[in-house]
Amino acid sequence: DRSTFLIDKEGKLVKEWRSVKVKGHVEEALGYIKENIA
């Protein structure tokens, strides 16, 4: 299983995705960052 963790500059866990499929996941993660962080 693959997992992705989004960590902020202070080292705090912001978001985690567990058991992701590679196909389409990059777009999902980038979309989250653009909507919630950037």
Secondary structure by P-SEA (a helix, b strand, c coil): cbbbbbbccccccccccccccccaaaaaaaaaaaaccc
